[in-house]
Amino acid sequence: MSERGHRRTQIGVVVSDKMDKTVVVKVDRLIKHSVYNKYIKRSATYKVHDENNSCKVGDHVQIIECRPLSKDKRWNLKQISE
């Protein structure tokens, strides 16, 4: 645990890099259906702060939760996996 408390991390894929210092990351997760016991894919998109504009569309990235940086941005880029 860091000195600022527990910050969530997630892994996703960059789907848009058209903004300045911001990328949109799609994070997929699997949930189990309560009746049919099948796994269903759910996804969420997050706006992520990318200070150096280093991400491109299709990159696999790890993101970390941070303080609100703008109206929609609450995540920072931690590292680029691929």
SEBADREN-973708 format. One line per 8 residues: number of its first residue (from 0); for each residue y, x, z of C-alpha. Coordinates in pm, whole numbers. Each point is the difference from the previous one (the first is absolute). Layout:
<pts>
NUM> Y:X:Z  ...;
</pts>
This chain:
<pts>
0> 0:0:0  344:134:-87  302:9:228  151:-300:-180  -308:-214:63  -277:-116:-228  96:-26:-366  -237:-165:-247;
8> -116:185:-310  -145:-153:-314  -132:122:-336  102:-163:-325  90:42:-367  352:29:-142  70:-294:-233  372:57:-67;
16> 235:299:15  305:-141:-177  229:5:306  185:304:133  -177:155:303  -226:-308:28  -348:-78:-130  -208:-317:26;
24> -349:58:139  -287:-249:-26  -246:10:292  -339:-172:-37  -218:-118:287  -328:-190:25  -36:-306:220  -315:-196:70;
32> -2:-371:-86  -76:-199:314  -234:-254:-166  -155:182:-295  -18:350:158  115:160:-324  262:273:-9  327:-91:-170;
40> 260:253:-117  351:-63:131  299:213:-91  352:54:126  292:190:-151  236:216:202  325:172:-94  -29:363:104;
48> 272:263:42  -62:299:-232  280:250:68  -77:239:-288  -105:-257:-263  -333:184:-19  -234:-299:-49  -103:-135:-338;
56> -177:-325:-90  -372:24:75  24:260:277  -212:-58:309  227:44:302  -13:-16:378  290:-184:162  117:-16:362;
64> 196:-269:180  359:81:98  323:-163:112  170:-243:-244  174:202:-271  132:-298:-199  -62:-374:-34  -358:47:-125;
72> -85:368:67  -199:70:318  -238:275:-120  31:373:-73  -208:211:-237  -235:224:197  -191:177:-278  -120:-35:-358;
80> -380:4:-15  -55:10:-378;
</pts>
